[in-house]
Amino acid sequence: MGTGTGTIESPETPVTPATPATPATPATLYGPVSLGFGVVALIAAFFLGLFALLAGSLAVTFGVLGLISGYNRTQCLAGLVLGAVGVLYPLSFLFAFTGGF
């Protein structure tokens, strides 16, 4: 019957935590990081060619990793394109004005 306190005892139900919409993995940051490096590479391509090569390479790398992982695909693709332009723009001037390496 119970302890006589007048309360109804219910069986304990396990409490499950709410699952987030996207899992908290480092792969979810590939898109924003790629987009950030892509924008920096595009801006630096007009002023600092060597820094644009570095930032563009990182943007392309994170963009490819993000496309493989499948999270934030639009941001990864935008970062990949901006990073590629940021790399190819200074390289085109290097080849045009120096005759290659």
QUIQUI-V239797 format. One record per residue. N is the residue number from 1. PSI is psi in whole degrees, 0 to 359 (* if undefined). OMEGA is omega in whole degrees, 0 to 359 (* if undefined). Layout:
<<N,PSI,OMEGA> <N,PSI,OMEGA>>
//
This chain:
<<1,307,181> <2,194,183> <3,353,178> <4,17,181> <5,350,178> <6,6,179> <7,150,178> <8,123,180> <9,129,178> <10,148,178> <11,143,181> <12,130,175> <13,137,181> <14,138,179> <15,122,178> <16,134,179> <17,150,179> <18,136,180> <19,137,179> <20,162,181> <21,320,176> <22,141,181> <23,149,182> <24,79,177> <25,159,177> <26,338,181> <27,339,179> <28,345,180> <29,355,181> <30,321,181> <31,305,179> <32,324,180> <33,317,178> <34,317,179> <35,319,179> <36,312,178> <37,327,178> <38,318,178> <39,317,178> <40,319,180> <41,320,180> <42,319,178> <43,317,182> <44,340,181> <45,333,180> <46,341,185> <47,314,184> <48,94,186> <49,319,182> <50,320,177> <51,327,178> <52,323,177> <53,317,180> <54,310,181> <55,322,179> <56,322,177> <57,319,177> <58,322,178> <59,318,179> <60,318,180> <61,310,180> <62,329,177> <63,317,178> <64,317,178> <65,321,179> <66,322,178> <67,326,178> <68,319,182> <69,329,175> <70,1,179> <71,140,177> <72,52,186> <73,325,180> <74,316,178> <75,322,179> <76,318,180> <77,319,177> <78,317,178> <79,323,179> <80,315,180> <81,313,180> <82,321,178> <83,321,178> <84,319,177> <85,320,179> <86,333,177> <87,316,186> <88,331,181> <89,309,177> <90,327,179> <91,326,178> <92,321,177> <93,326,178> <94,315,179> <95,325,183> <96,319,187> <97,348,179> <98,354,181> <99,21,181> <100,199,181> <101,*,*>>
//
